[in-house]
Amino acid sequence: IIGISAVITITTIGNSLQKTLSNTFSLVGANGYYLSYSLKENSDDGSSLRESDFCTKEDLDALKAEMDGKYLISQSMEMNGGEIINSKGQHIHAMVSGVSEGWFMSYTQIYKLLAGRYLNDTDGNRQKNAAVVSDLFVEQYFQDGRNPVGESFTLDIMGVCTAEFVIVGLYEHPKMMDKMLSPGTATMDKLSQIFIPYGTAARLSTGEDENQSWRFPQIVAKDPTTPQKEAQAELQTFFDQRFAEKPKLNVTVQSDANDLKVINVVLTVVTVTISIIAAISLLVGGIGVMNIML
């Protein structure tokens, strides 16, 4: 009985892992693409990848221009904690993140829009003091259930600056965030998350290495229904042309969807293998017990 239970448990755990992984990818979206670099096999001169070999901001600007905005770049930057004081003098603590339009495209299922709009690349390019806040923040700051779009507030980003931001969008506070809190945590003690444009965050955070997001860009299809193979082939053609003058370098466009498939296959193989081993152990043990009884 114990052996049979073990086999069933192992199989169930494996299936649960696969379902959890699939659900997670469905939340964050699997319409993303990224670049991997390698030297071609005939590059036997001892050379290695140099700074000039990687993708640049100019390459990504060309991608957006040539594809007429079909693809966006997902960028994010975590800043220091923020503090806001409401009309009652109460202190609200917040996480402040600089994000691009492409980043929001990947997380619309987690940060569901209730009013206004998400941040876009125009906000970032113009380095606007715009913000997207949660309904939790509205409850903490305004305390009257109003639509906050168009309202402004003063945000003190610790160690960076104090500035006034205009609210352009309102999202639903993810319930999963509350699961990490102690039961009965007061509303004013909860941590809000405030999003500002990536370009604004980069301007405020002097010394931030933006080049990292250009070298290894996360590319997102603006239309989530874009066929994965079509998008991957289109992006591969574009980067092959951009890197044509670097004949020793291989640049490959990888997709999040393919990564999910590979992980699922690995989980399936591991689950099946362990289940087979457990089943064989159960069979051998059963035969041994029968011999003893005989």
N, C-alpha and C positions, 0 to 999 in steps of 0.2 A: 504493500500500500504506500509506504514511504517512497519507494522508488518511482512508482507511477506518478505520485504527487510531484516529485522532483522534476520529472520530464515535462509534465503539464505546466509547472511553474516557470521553468526555463523558457519554454515556447511562448508562454503568455508575456513574460518580461520582454523578450525579443520583439514580439508584435507591438507591445506598448511603446517601446523605444522608437520603432518605425513610425507609428501614428503620431507620437509627440513631435518627432522631427518634422514630419510632413505638415503638421498643424503650425509649427513655428515658422516654417518657410512660407506658408500661405499667409501668415500675418505680416511678415516683413517683406514679402514679395520675392519672386524668383525671376524678375525681369531685368536683372542686373548683369553686367559684363565687366571683365577686368583684363589687364594685359599681363602676360608673362614673357620674360626675356631669356634668351639663351644664345650662345655662340654656335655657329654652324660647325659641323664635324670637320670640315676642311680648314678650320681656323686653327692651324697647328703652330702658329708663330709665338705661342706663349702669351698672347694678349688676353685681357679680361675686360669685363664690362666697365666702361668709363662713364663719368657724369654726363658727357655729351651724347651717350647712346640712348638715354632714356627719353620718354615722352615729355614734351614741354607744354607750357601754357599756350604757346602759339599753335601747336598741333591740335589741342582741344578746342581752341577758338575757331580753327579752320573746320573742325568736325561739325560744330554747331552751325557755322555759316553755310557750309556746303550741303548739309542735311536739313537745312531750314528749320532748325530747332527740334528735329525728330528725336534727338538724343540729348540727355542732360547729364551733368556731372554731379555725382553725389559727394558732398563735402560736409564735414562737421568738425567743430572745434569746441572742446569743453573749456569754459572759462572758470574763474574763481566763483565762489558762492556769491549770491546777491542778497541784498536786504532792501525791503520796502517798508515804509511806515504808513499805515492807513490813517483815516481822519480821526480815529480814536487814540492815536499814538501807539497803537500796537505794532510790534515788529513782525514782519513776514519774511521768512527765510526761503530762498529759492535757489535752484540750480539754473545756471545760465549757459545756454549752448548756442553757438553760431552755426547755422545750417544753411544749405543751399536748397534751391527748388527741387533738384534731383534727390536730395536726401528725403524730403517730405514725400516724394513720389513712392519711395520704398516703404514708408511707414504709415500710410494713410489708414490702414486697418487697425493700427494701434492708437494713433492720435486722430480720432474721428472729428471732422470739422462740424461745428454746431452753428457758427455764424461767421460772416466775413470771408476771408480767404487765407490760404497758406502764403508763406513768404515765397517770392519768386526771384529770379536772377536779376531782374531790374533793381529790386531792393538792394541786392548785394553789390551790383556794379556801381550804383549811386551811393552806396554806404549809408543807407537811410537808417534813422533811429526808429525802426518799426519793430513791432513785437507781436508774437502769437502767444496767447496765454490760455490757461485752462479754466474750466468752470469752478474748480477749487480756488484758484487765485481770485476770481470774481467774488466768490463768497467771502474770502478773507479780506479783500481790499475794499470792495464797495458795500458788501453786506446788505444789498437791497434787491438782488436778483435782476439788475438791469442788463441790457445788451451793452457790453463794454466797447464795441467796435467804434473807433473814433475818439475814445477817451484817452487821456494821457496819464502817466504816472512817473515818478522819479525813482530811478533804480541806482542803487549804490553797488557797483561791482567791486568787491573787496580787492584792494591793492591795484586797481586799474583806473577807475573813474566813477564819477557820479553824473548821470545824464538823464534827460527826460525822453521817454519813449512813447510812441503812439501805438495803440492797439489796433491791428488790422485784421486779426482773426481770433476766434475762440474755438478751442477743442475740448472734447470730453476727457476729463481726467481718467487715465487708465485704471480700472479696478484692480489690476494685478499689482499696482504700486501699493495699494492699501494692505494687501496680503502680507507685505513685509513689515508692517507696523504692529505694535502691540495692540491687542483688543482695547477699544475704548479711548484710543488716542484722540485728543481734542482737535477740532478743525484747524485752529490757529497753530497747532504744533506740527501739522503736516507740511511736508516740503513740496513747494510748487516747482514746476519746471517752466521756464520762460525761454522761448526761442527768439533769437534776433538774427538778422541776415549774416551770412558767412563773411561777406566783404566788410561789414561793420565790425564784426568780431576781430578780423585780421587787422583792421586799422587800429583798434583799441589795444590789441595784444601785440605790442612791439616785440620783435624778436621771434615771433612764431614762424616756423619753417613751412611756408606754403608749398615749397617745391615738392614736398613729399606727396601731396595730393595730385600733383601733376605727373610725377614719375610713375606712380601706381594708381591711376585713376579708376574710380568706380563709376561706370557708365550705366545709365538707366534709360530704357525706352520710355518716352513720354506717354505713349499709348500702351497701357499694360496688355492689350490684346495683340500687340505685334508678335507674329510668329517667331519663336526663338531661333530656329535655324536660319530664317531669312535675315533677321537682325544680325546674327553672328557672322554670316557670310558677308553682309554689307559692311560691317565694321572691319572685318578682316581685309577686305579689298581696299578700304580707305587707308588703313595703317600700312598695308603692303606698299601702297603708293607713297605714303609719307616717309617710309623708311627705305625707299628704293636706293638711296645714295649710301646706305650702310650695308653692303653686300655680305658682311661677315656675321650679321645679326639676324636672329630669328625673333620675330614678334608675333605671339599667338594670342588671339582673342578667346578667352575662356568665359563660360557662362555659369551663373549660379544654378540654373536648372540642371545642367550636366553634373555639377558637383553633388546636388541632391540625389540624382540617380545613382552615382557611384557610392555614396554613403549608404543608400538603401540596399544596394547589392551586397556591400560588405557586411551590413547588419544581418541580412538574410543568410549569407554564407556562414557567419559566426553562429547564429541561432540554430541553423540546421545541423552544423557540425557538432555543437555541444549537445544538442538533442539526441543525435545518433550515438555519441559516446555514452550519454546517460542511459539510452535504451539498451546498448550492448552490455553495459555494466549491470543493468537490471536483469537482463537475460542470463548472463553468466552467474550472477548471484542467485537467481531463481533455480537454475540447474543445480548449483551447489547445495542449496537447501533441500531440494528434492532428493539428491543422492544421500544426504545425511539422514533424511526421514526413511529412506529405503534401507 
